[in-house]
Amino acid sequence: MGVDQGELFSENWTRWQGHVIRGEFPLGRYLGCSDHSGVFLTQSEALGPSEVAIKLVPADRALAESQLPRWKRAGGIVHPNLLRLLQWGGCQLDGLPYLYLVMEYADQTLAQVLQRRALTDDEAREMLRPTLDALAFLHGQNLVQGQLRPANILAVGDQLKLASDTIRRANEGTATAKAPTAYDPPESRHGSSSAASDIWALGVCLREALTGQPPSRLSERGGSALLPADFPEAFRDIVARCLNPSPQNRPGVPELAAWARGEATGSAPDAVNQPNASAAPEPTAPTPPPLRTTPPHETPDAARPAQPAAESPNRKTLLALAFGAVAIVALGWGGLRIGRSHRPLAPPQARETSLSQTPVTTAPLTPSASEPAPTTPRAKPSRSEPATSPSALHEMIPEVPSNARRTIKGHIKVWVRVIVNQDGSVFAATVDRSGPSRYFQRLAIEAAKQWTFPPTDTSARRLMQIHFDFSRDGTTGRAFTLR
């Protein structure tokens, strides 16, 4: 979509702000659009106080007869990694017919993240796990996601979710007047749709996520796009297999899930034309979690991303974050942002404390990962500090692996709020201001927990804020007293 065309679409949709759909859903802030739909924030007393999103689609009778049954079917599906559809139907705006769909509000899409930077290998692997969990669930019911692409991989609070409004039965006709895109497999031109079609689209998404570049168009013979010479070696074989022109030669979800867990899989047939590339083995690095959220600027065919149901070491980190947030709330911290999801869909299987059920003040693209990155103490920055900066007895500066540091453009700033005990140790830590990546947010929180400050004679705990600044040249941290 060109800039001028995108602006035209936006103007066409923003004129509806302030209208009320079916007397229940006021069209609030405009979130974004595609070439066939627009999305707005809305609220409904019947659905509770949380904000939800509403999508509007210009419709005719034929579209209504085909689309509404699909939404009804998808609305009955409940899975922690699939966006919840809440209400749907037909309406009119100034006498024009539309379909409307009310769904969970998603904080961010993978497409928005890729506008800023590509994912690291570890971030891509962690995005893959909950995505495969959702696809396994759908494929097991003879359903397909149907339009897997970065705009339909969404973050809702701490969960990665796939768009649900595109779900349909496998082998259901896909005839459309629209030209095929790189996300559509070669067989789609014949109206074919299957689980293998989702695998092709997933391969294209991985290629885009790891390179940060939109996928090139399909070749004249319908083969997969070439993988660039500098494509991450750890993903080259598995992505090549996903992009096999023959559906029967693509890996299934179970095989991909085993690969994502680090288990050995069968060798790949040489079906994709790949240039030779020498690459070092994949470095061992902490698995980055989801990326930060901002309101979507383009309309996915649903809303946003989530994490696998299986336990992973990163769940301990999430629980620790939840506990820190609750401790802060208990001590009277104000202004903590609560996740926007209508209600938590997949609570962790284990709780370190009953208080940890309170939502965490974080948001973005893929939860669950490996143990947090190691941190090493560093000297304080030599630059002069503001008068409000306390002297820390011990500072812990996150050590960022080189492959993750290379993804940084400019500076990533993360502010962590900490409660300090009388003896100077940190009682609890939670994010106060996060950057665009939850990976660096997690590193900052883990490091902040290990800071120590001079003890005091008073029994009251102190409230402080530690500012971390990540860049390609290194990481700095400094503390400020809040009260």
C-alpha positions as CSV (number, residue, x, y, z in Angstrom):
1,M,0.0,0.0,0.0
2,G,1.5,3.3,-1.0
3,V,1.7,6.2,1.4
4,D,-0.9,8.3,-0.5
5,Q,-3.3,5.3,-0.8
6,G,-2.8,4.5,2.9
7,E,-3.6,8.1,3.9
8,L,-6.7,7.9,1.7
9,F,-7.9,4.7,3.4
10,S,-7.2,6.3,6.8
11,E,-9.2,9.4,6.0
12,N,-12.1,7.2,4.8
13,W,-12.2,5.4,8.1
14,T,-11.5,8.2,10.6
15,R,-14.7,9.9,9.5
16,W,-16.7,7.3,11.4
17,Q,-15.1,8.1,14.8
18,G,-17.8,9.0,17.3
19,H,-20.5,6.9,15.6
20,V,-22.1,4.2,17.7
21,I,-22.5,0.6,16.3
22,R,-25.9,-1.0,17.1
23,G,-26.4,1.5,19.9
24,E,-23.8,-0.3,22.0
25,F,-20.2,0.2,20.7
26,P,-19.0,3.8,20.3
27,L,-16.2,4.1,17.8
28,G,-13.3,5.5,19.8
29,R,-9.7,6.0,18.9
30,Y,-8.9,4.9,15.3
31,L,-6.3,2.1,15.4
32,G,-5.6,1.4,11.8
33,C,-6.9,-0.1,8.6
34,S,-6.2,-2.4,5.7
35,D,-7.5,-2.2,2.2
36,H,-10.8,-3.8,3.3
37,S,-11.4,-3.0,7.0
38,G,-10.9,-0.5,9.7
39,V,-10.3,-1.0,13.5
40,F,-11.3,1.3,16.4
41,L,-11.1,1.1,20.2
42,T,-14.5,0.7,21.8
43,Q,-16.1,-0.2,25.1
44,S,-19.3,-1.9,26.2
45,E,-21.0,-2.2,29.6
46,A,-22.1,-5.7,28.7
47,L,-18.5,-6.8,28.1
48,G,-17.0,-5.1,31.2
49,P,-14.7,-2.1,31.7
50,S,-11.8,-3.2,29.6
51,E,-11.2,-1.7,26.2
52,V,-11.8,-3.9,23.2
53,A,-11.3,-3.5,19.5
54,I,-14.0,-3.4,16.9
55,K,-13.4,-4.1,13.2
56,L,-15.7,-2.8,10.5
57,V,-15.8,-4.4,7.0
58,P,-17.8,-3.0,4.1
59,A,-20.2,-5.8,3.2
60,D,-22.8,-7.1,0.8
61,R,-25.2,-10.0,1.2
62,A,-22.8,-12.6,-0.3
63,L,-19.9,-11.6,2.1
64,A,-22.2,-11.5,5.1
65,E,-23.5,-15.0,4.3
66,S,-20.0,-16.4,4.1
67,Q,-18.2,-14.4,6.7
68,L,-20.6,-14.4,9.7
69,P,-20.7,-18.2,10.0
70,R,-16.9,-18.3,10.1
71,W,-16.8,-15.7,12.8
72,K,-19.4,-17.6,14.7
73,R,-17.4,-20.8,14.5
74,A,-14.2,-19.0,15.5
75,G,-16.0,-17.2,18.4
76,G,-16.6,-20.6,19.9
77,I,-12.9,-21.4,20.0
78,V,-11.0,-20.8,23.2
79,H,-7.3,-21.2,23.3
80,P,-4.7,-19.0,25.1
81,N,-2.8,-18.3,21.9
82,L,-5.8,-17.3,19.8
83,L,-7.4,-13.9,19.9
84,R,-10.9,-14.0,21.5
85,L,-13.8,-12.9,19.3
86,L,-16.6,-11.5,21.5
87,Q,-19.4,-10.3,19.3
88,W,-20.2,-9.9,15.6
89,G,-23.0,-9.0,13.2
90,G,-24.2,-6.5,10.6
91,C,-24.8,-2.8,10.9
92,Q,-25.2,0.4,8.8
93,L,-23.2,3.6,8.8
94,D,-25.0,6.4,6.9
95,G,-27.1,3.9,5.2
96,L,-24.1,1.8,4.0
97,P,-23.9,-1.9,5.0
98,Y,-21.0,-3.1,7.2
99,L,-20.1,-6.2,9.2
100,Y,-18.7,-5.6,12.6
101,L,-16.5,-7.8,14.8
102,V,-15.7,-7.1,18.5
103,M,-12.5,-8.7,19.8
104,E,-9.8,-8.5,22.3
105,Y,-7.7,-5.4,22.1
106,A,-4.1,-6.2,21.2
107,D,-1.2,-4.0,22.3
108,Q,1.1,-4.7,19.4
109,T,1.6,-6.7,16.2
110,L,4.8,-8.3,14.9
111,A,4.4,-6.1,11.8
112,Q,4.9,-3.1,14.0
113,V,8.0,-4.5,15.7
114,L,9.5,-5.3,12.3
115,Q,9.1,-1.7,11.3
116,R,11.8,-0.9,13.9
117,R,14.1,-3.9,13.8
118,A,14.4,-7.6,12.9
119,L,14.1,-10.2,15.6
120,T,17.1,-12.0,17.1
121,D,17.3,-15.8,16.6
122,D,16.2,-16.4,20.1
123,E,13.2,-14.0,19.8
124,A,12.1,-15.7,16.6
125,R,12.3,-19.1,18.3
126,E,10.2,-17.9,21.2
127,M,7.7,-16.4,18.8
128,L,7.5,-19.7,17.1
129,R,6.6,-21.8,20.1
130,P,3.2,-20.2,21.0
131,T,2.4,-19.8,17.2
132,L,2.9,-23.6,16.8
133,D,0.8,-24.3,19.9
134,A,-2.1,-22.4,18.3
135,L,-1.6,-24.0,14.9
136,A,-1.5,-27.5,16.5
137,F,-4.8,-26.8,18.2
138,L,-6.4,-25.6,14.9
139,H,-5.0,-28.3,12.7
140,G,-6.2,-30.9,15.2
141,Q,-9.7,-29.7,14.6
142,N,-9.3,-29.7,10.8
143,L,-9.1,-25.9,10.8
144,V,-6.5,-23.5,9.5
145,Q,-5.6,-19.9,10.5
146,G,-5.8,-18.9,6.9
147,Q,-3.9,-15.7,6.8
148,L,-0.8,-16.0,8.9
149,R,1.4,-12.9,8.5
150,P,3.2,-10.5,10.9
151,A,0.1,-8.2,11.1
152,N,-1.9,-11.2,12.5
153,I,0.7,-12.2,15.1
154,L,-0.3,-10.2,18.1
155,A,0.6,-9.3,21.7
156,V,-2.1,-9.2,24.3
157,G,-0.6,-8.3,27.6
158,D,2.0,-11.0,28.2
159,Q,0.7,-13.4,25.6
160,L,1.3,-14.0,22.0
161,K,-1.9,-14.7,20.0
162,L,-2.9,-15.3,16.4
163,A,-5.7,-13.6,14.7
164,S,-8.9,-15.6,14.9
165,D,-11.2,-13.9,12.4
166,T,-9.5,-15.6,9.5
167,I,-10.0,-19.1,10.8
168,R,-11.8,-21.5,8.5
169,R,-12.1,-25.2,7.7
170,A,-9.2,-26.9,6.0
171,N,-9.8,-27.4,2.2
172,E,-12.5,-24.7,2.3
173,G,-12.5,-22.7,-0.9
174,T,-10.2,-19.7,-1.0
175,A,-11.3,-18.2,-4.3
176,T,-10.8,-14.4,-4.1
177,A,-10.5,-11.5,-6.5
178,K,-7.4,-10.3,-4.8
179,A,-3.9,-11.0,-6.2
180,P,-2.0,-13.6,-4.2
181,T,0.7,-12.4,-1.9
182,A,4.0,-13.9,-0.8
183,Y,2.2,-15.3,2.2
184,D,-0.1,-17.4,-0.1
185,P,1.5,-20.7,-1.1
186,P,1.7,-21.8,-4.7
187,E,-1.3,-24.1,-4.4
188,S,-3.5,-21.2,-3.3
189,R,-3.9,-20.1,-6.9
190,H,-6.0,-23.2,-7.4
191,G,-8.2,-22.4,-4.4
192,S,-6.6,-25.0,-2.2
193,S,-6.2,-24.5,1.5
194,S,-4.7,-26.9,4.1
195,A,-2.5,-27.1,7.2
196,A,0.4,-27.0,4.8
197,S,-0.7,-23.6,3.7
198,D,-0.3,-22.3,7.2
199,I,3.2,-23.8,7.3
200,W,4.2,-21.9,4.1
201,A,2.9,-18.6,5.6
202,L,4.8,-19.4,8.8
203,G,8.0,-19.8,6.8
204,V,7.5,-16.5,5.1
205,C,6.8,-14.8,8.5
206,L,10.1,-16.3,9.9
207,R,12.0,-15.1,6.9
208,E,10.6,-11.6,7.3
209,A,11.1,-11.6,11.1
210,L,14.8,-12.6,10.9
211,T,15.7,-10.3,8.0
212,G,13.4,-7.3,8.8
213,Q,12.6,-7.1,5.1
214,P,9.1,-7.7,3.6
215,P,9.0,-10.9,1.6
216,S,9.8,-10.7,-2.1
217,R,7.1,-11.7,-4.6
218,L,6.7,-15.3,-5.7
219,S,8.8,-16.5,-8.5
220,E,7.3,-17.0,-11.9
221,R,7.0,-20.8,-11.2
222,G,5.5,-20.2,-7.8
223,G,8.6,-21.4,-5.9
224,S,9.7,-20.0,-2.6
225,A,11.6,-16.8,-2.3
226,L,15.4,-17.1,-2.0
227,L,16.9,-17.0,1.4
228,P,19.6,-14.3,1.6
229,A,23.2,-15.3,2.0
230,D,23.3,-13.8,5.5
231,F,20.2,-15.6,6.7
232,P,20.7,-17.1,10.2
233,E,22.2,-20.5,9.7
234,A,20.2,-22.0,12.6
235,F,17.0,-21.2,10.8
236,R,18.1,-21.8,7.2
237,D,17.1,-25.5,6.9
238,I,13.8,-25.3,8.7
239,V,12.6,-22.2,6.9
240,A,13.6,-23.7,3.5
241,R,11.5,-26.7,4.3
242,C,8.5,-24.6,5.2
243,L,8.9,-22.8,1.8
244,N,8.9,-26.0,-0.2
245,P,6.7,-25.5,-3.3
246,S,5.2,-29.0,-2.7
247,P,2.7,-29.0,0.3
248,Q,3.4,-32.7,1.0
249,N,7.1,-31.9,1.5
250,R,6.7,-29.2,4.1
251,P,7.2,-30.2,7.8
252,G,4.2,-30.6,10.0
253,V,3.5,-28.7,13.3
254,P,4.8,-31.6,15.5
255,E,8.1,-31.6,13.7
256,L,8.5,-27.8,13.9
257,A,7.6,-27.9,17.6
258,A,10.3,-30.5,18.2
259,W,12.8,-28.4,16.3
260,A,11.8,-25.3,18.4
261,R,12.4,-27.3,21.5
262,G,15.9,-28.1,20.3
263,E,15.2,-31.7,19.5
264,A,16.7,-33.3,16.4
265,T,14.5,-33.6,13.3
266,G,14.8,-35.3,10.0
267,S,17.0,-33.9,7.2
268,A,15.4,-31.5,4.8
269,P,14.9,-32.3,1.1
270,D,16.8,-30.0,-1.2
271,A,13.7,-28.2,-2.4
272,V,14.5,-24.6,-2.0
273,N,17.1,-22.7,-4.0
274,Q,19.5,-21.4,-1.4
275,P,22.8,-19.5,-1.9
276,N,25.9,-20.8,0.0
277,A,26.6,-18.9,3.1
278,S,29.2,-19.4,5.8
279,A,27.9,-18.6,9.2
280,A,29.1,-19.2,12.6
281,P,27.2,-21.6,14.8
282,E,24.2,-20.1,16.5
283,P,25.6,-18.3,19.7
284,T,24.3,-19.4,23.0
285,A,22.3,-16.5,24.3
286,P,19.3,-15.9,26.5
287,T,16.0,-16.3,24.8
288,P,14.5,-12.9,24.3
289,P,10.8,-12.6,25.3
290,P,8.1,-10.6,23.6
291,L,8.4,-7.1,22.3
292,R,6.9,-3.9,23.6
293,T,3.4,-2.8,22.6
294,T,1.9,0.3,21.0
295,P,-1.5,0.7,19.5
296,P,-1.6,-1.0,16.1
297,H,-1.1,1.2,13.1
298,E,-2.3,-1.3,10.6
299,T,-5.3,-3.6,10.8
300,P,-4.5,-7.3,11.0
301,D,-7.3,-9.6,10.1
302,A,-7.8,-9.9,13.9
303,A,-5.7,-8.7,16.8
304,R,-2.3,-10.0,18.3
305,P,0.6,-12.8,19.9
306,A,1.1,-15.4,22.9
307,Q,3.1,-18.1,24.6
308,P,3.1,-21.9,24.7
309,A,1.1,-23.8,27.3
310,A,4.1,-25.9,28.3
311,E,6.2,-24.7,31.2
312,S,9.5,-23.1,30.4
313,P,12.2,-21.5,32.6
314,N,11.0,-18.0,31.6
315,R,7.7,-18.6,33.5
316,K,9.7,-18.2,36.6
317,T,10.8,-14.8,35.4
318,L,7.2,-13.8,34.6
319,L,6.1,-14.9,38.0
320,A,8.9,-12.9,39.6
321,L,7.8,-9.9,37.7
322,A,4.2,-10.4,38.8
323,F,5.3,-10.7,42.4
324,G,7.3,-7.5,42.2
325,A,4.4,-5.6,40.7
326,V,2.1,-6.8,43.4
327,A,4.5,-5.9,46.1
328,I,4.7,-2.4,44.7
329,V,1.0,-2.0,44.5
330,A,0.7,-3.2,48.1
331,L,3.1,-0.4,49.2
332,G,1.0,2.2,47.5
333,W,2.6,2.6,44.1
334,G,0.4,4.5,41.8
335,G,0.0,4.6,38.1
336,L,1.0,1.0,37.3
337,R,-0.4,0.0,34.0
338,I,-2.5,-3.1,34.0
339,G,-2.5,-5.4,30.9
340,R,-5.3,-4.6,28.5
341,S,-6.6,-8.0,27.8
342,H,-10.3,-8.5,28.7
343,R,-9.3,-11.3,31.1
344,P,-6.3,-13.5,31.4
345,L,-6.7,-16.6,29.3
346,A,-3.7,-18.7,30.2
347,P,-2.5,-18.3,33.8
348,P,0.8,-19.8,34.6
349,Q,0.6,-23.4,35.7
350,A,2.5,-22.7,38.9
351,R,2.3,-19.8,41.3
352,E,5.0,-18.7,43.5
353,T,2.5,-16.7,45.6
354,S,-1.2,-16.2,45.4
355,L,-0.6,-12.5,44.9
356,S,1.2,-13.2,41.6
357,Q,-2.2,-13.6,40.0
358,T,-2.3,-9.8,39.6
359,P,-1.5,-8.8,35.9
360,V,2.0,-7.6,35.3
361,T,2.8,-4.1,34.0
362,T,4.4,-5.3,30.8
363,A,3.3,-5.7,27.3
364,P,4.6,-7.2,24.0
365,L,5.5,-10.1,21.3
366,T,6.3,-13.5,22.8
367,P,6.5,-14.8,26.3
368,S,8.4,-17.7,27.7
369,A,12.0,-18.3,27.2
370,S,15.2,-19.6,28.7
371,E,16.9,-18.4,31.9
372,P,17.7,-14.7,32.0
373,A,21.0,-13.5,30.6
374,P,23.9,-13.4,32.9
375,T,24.7,-10.1,34.4
376,T,28.1,-8.7,35.5
377,P,28.9,-5.8,37.8
378,R,30.4,-2.7,36.2
379,A,31.7,0.5,37.4
380,K,29.3,3.4,37.4
381,P,29.4,5.8,34.5
382,S,32.1,8.4,34.8
383,R,29.8,11.2,33.7
384,S,28.5,13.4,36.5
385,E,25.1,12.3,37.9
386,P,22.2,14.5,39.0
387,A,22.0,15.4,42.6
388,T,19.1,13.1,43.0
389,S,21.2,10.1,42.1
390,P,22.1,8.0,45.2
391,S,25.4,6.2,45.6
392,A,24.9,2.5,45.1
393,L,27.2,0.1,46.9
394,H,26.8,-2.5,44.2
395,E,25.6,-2.1,40.6
396,M,24.7,-4.9,38.3
397,I,24.8,-4.0,34.6
398,P,23.2,-6.5,32.2
399,E,25.6,-8.2,29.9
400,V,24.0,-8.4,26.4
401,P,25.2,-11.1,24.0
402,S,26.8,-9.7,20.8
403,N,24.1,-11.2,18.5
404,A,21.4,-9.4,20.5
405,R,23.4,-6.1,20.8
406,R,23.7,-6.0,17.0
407,T,20.0,-5.6,16.7
408,I,20.0,-2.3,18.6
409,K,19.5,0.8,16.6
410,G,20.3,3.9,18.6
411,H,19.4,3.5,22.3
412,I,16.9,1.3,24.2
413,K,16.0,2.9,27.5
414,V,14.4,0.8,30.3
415,W,13.5,2.3,33.7
416,V,13.0,0.0,36.6
417,R,11.3,1.0,39.8
418,V,12.6,-0.7,42.9
419,I,11.7,-0.9,46.6
420,V,14.8,-0.9,48.8
421,N,14.9,-2.5,52.2
422,Q,16.4,-0.9,55.3
423,D,19.6,-2.9,54.8
424,G,20.0,-1.6,51.2
425,S,18.9,-4.7,49.3
426,V,16.2,-4.6,46.7
427,F,12.9,-6.0,47.9
428,A,11.0,-5.8,44.6
429,A,11.5,-4.5,41.1
430,T,9.1,-3.8,38.2
431,V,9.3,-2.0,34.9
432,D,8.4,1.7,35.2
433,R,9.2,2.6,31.6
434,S,10.0,0.0,29.0
435,G,11.7,0.2,25.6
436,P,10.5,-1.5,22.4
437,S,11.9,-4.9,23.4
438,R,10.8,-7.1,26.4
439,Y,14.1,-8.9,26.1
440,F,16.0,-5.9,27.3
441,Q,13.3,-5.1,29.8
442,R,13.8,-8.5,31.4
443,L,17.5,-8.1,31.5
444,A,17.1,-4.7,33.2
445,I,14.7,-6.1,35.8
446,E,17.0,-9.0,36.7
447,A,20.0,-6.7,37.0
448,A,18.1,-4.2,39.1
449,K,17.2,-6.8,41.7
450,Q,20.9,-7.3,42.4
451,W,21.7,-3.6,43.2
452,T,22.4,-2.7,46.8
453,F,22.3,0.7,48.4
454,P,23.7,2.2,51.7
455,P,21.6,1.0,54.7
456,T,19.4,3.5,56.6
457,D,18.4,3.9,60.2
458,T,14.7,4.2,59.4
459,S,12.4,1.2,59.1
460,A,10.6,2.6,56.0
461,R,11.5,1.2,52.7
462,R,12.8,3.5,50.0
463,L,11.5,3.9,46.5
464,M,14.1,4.3,43.7
465,Q,14.3,4.2,40.0
466,I,17.2,2.7,38.0
467,H,17.6,3.9,34.4
468,F,19.3,1.5,32.0
469,D,20.5,2.6,28.6
470,F,21.3,-0.2,26.1
471,S,23.3,0.6,22.9
472,R,25.6,-1.2,20.6
473,D,28.5,0.4,22.4
474,G,27.5,-0.9,25.8
475,T,25.1,-0.6,28.7
476,T,24.9,2.0,31.5
477,G,22.7,2.2,34.6
478,R,22.1,4.9,37.2
479,A,19.7,5.2,40.1
480,F,17.5,8.0,41.3
481,T,15.6,8.4,44.5
482,L,11.8,8.8,44.2
483,R,10.9,9.0,47.9
